[in-house]
Amino acid sequence: MIMIFLQLLCAHIVADFYLQSYKMCMCKMQLLTRKGRLCQIGHAFVHGLLAYIFVSDWTNWVLPLLVFVSHLIIDILKDICLSKIQYQSSDIKSNWECVLFIIDQALHILVLCILLKHVNIAENTAICNILDAKVLSCIIAYLIVVKPTSILIGMFTQRWQNVLSDSKGLHDAGMWIGYAERVLALTFMLLGTYEALGFLIAAKSLLRFQETDTKRTEYVLIGTLLSFGVAVMCGVVIEYIGNH
């Protein structure tokens, strides 16, 4: 049962974060237009299709259909909430975006759990014959520490980005640094080399504390702690799955 859940979760992450662009997200917000409705339907269809492919229970059409319908409803409700909320400040906007993002993802995962319990799904599928639960959970963990984590940290730190708008830096460098540090941190966790993880955190902290821009230093350290926190939690979950 855990293997089927991991397959559905992997399909969800790929469809929601790797096959959905920023342009698509903005298009979905235009709920009153034909283009916006088509974007919503198209995105939900991708979710249903990937769920069908990843689970690979080829005679089961109920599962992808329910994934499609549930994802469409949840996304429409989320986008309606985002469009209706009146922001009095950038801090409030950042808070609400974080909250809605977390609720949205929690609802999607809850739906997957409900479907797993109430829809009859064949467990001996193609992916089950190729990968075991720990390997698939490792793949999911790497997917999580790259895109979803980057989006969540970006929302959480949005309130401070305007303060640093005049600071110079390489375009998208912070994003790629975040990708790299989370991938490295997760790898060190899986290899059990915790001293290397501690060295990585210490090295980055020392580098940032040498800067004279206190605001930027604090901003980067917040992002760093969040990055490593997510990577460590993913590593702990993988170890738990491997032991059970």
Salt bridges, closest charged atoms under 4 A:
ASP16 OD2 - HIS12 NE2 3.74
ASP16 OD1 - HIS43 NE2 2.86
ASP16 OD1 - HIS47 NE2 3.14
ASP16 OD1 - HIS71 NE2 3.51
ASP75 OD2 - LYS28 NZ 2.95
ASP75 OD2 - HIS43 NE2 3.53
ASP75 OD2 - HIS71 NE2 3.16
ASP75 OD1 - HIS108 NE2 3.13
ASP104 OD1 - HIS108 NE2 3.02
ASP172 OD2 - HIS171 NE2 3.20
GLU181 OE1 - LYS204 NZ 2.42
GLU211 OE2 - ARG208 NH1 2.60
GLU239 OE2 - LYS134 NZ 3.98
